[in-house]
């Protein structure tokens, strides 16, 4: 499922216009992104949690030339699936 399919499903299920459903989905995604940007954690019971993980710098290799390069430290969002969702998928 992609974002437009999610918007369509919300619009159909709740009898909303596509535009209103799109605003709701965008609000949710924007709020989640803002929380993660500020270093917060998002937990949706039964679904999973989102956190930002810090990765230290390391020596990498350019795949084209084989040259060693310094990879800068970075932060990446990480999703951990919840127990209920994991069980639903495995049944």
N, C-alpha and C positions, 0 to 999 in steps of 0.2 A: 504494500500500500504506500502510495506517495502522498504528498501534502494535498494535492487537488482532490484525490480520492477520499481523503479524510474529511475535507471540507464538504464534499458532496454527501458523504455518509451522515455527517452532522446535520446538514441542511434537510435531508430526507427524513431522518429519524425525529427531529424536533420541529419539523414544519417551518423552517426558517428560509429566508432568501439566501441564495448562494453568497451574496455580498456580506450579509450579517454573519453567516457561518464562517466566512473567510476572516472577518474581523476578530471573531472569538478565537479561532485557531492561531492567528497572528499574535494576539494578545498573550495567549498561553506561551507560545514559543519565545516571544520577546521577553516575557517575565522570567522564563527559565534561563535564557541566555544572560540576562542582566544579573541574575543570582549567581550563576557560575563565574561570570566576569569579576564579581566582587569577592570571589573566593568561597561562596556559600555552597551548601549541599542541598540537593533536591531528593526527597524520598516520597515515592508514591506507593503506598502500602498495597501489596499484592501484585505490583508491577515491577518495581526495581528502584534503584537509586542512581543519581548522577553526582559525580564528584570531579574535581580538577586535580590531576596528578602532576607533580613536578618531576621533570626529567633533567638530570644533571648533564653537563657537557661531556662529550666523549670523542674519541678519535674514530672517524669513519673513513670509508674508502669511496672515492669517486668511481662508480661502476664503469664509466666510459674510459677513463685513463688509468685507473688503478692507483692514483695518487692519494696519499693520506691527507685528510682534511679534518679540521676541528669543527665539530658540530656544536652549535650554541645550545645552552640550556633552554628548555621550553616547557610550557604547560599545555596539557591536552585534556579535554573532557573524557571521562571514562564512565561507562554504564555497567552496573552490576545488576544482573537479573534477579528478581525477587523469587522466593520459594514457590509461591502460588502460581506465578506465570511459568516457571520452570516445570512444575508438575503438570500444568495444563498442556504444555507443548509436548511433554514426554508421554502423555496418555494416548 
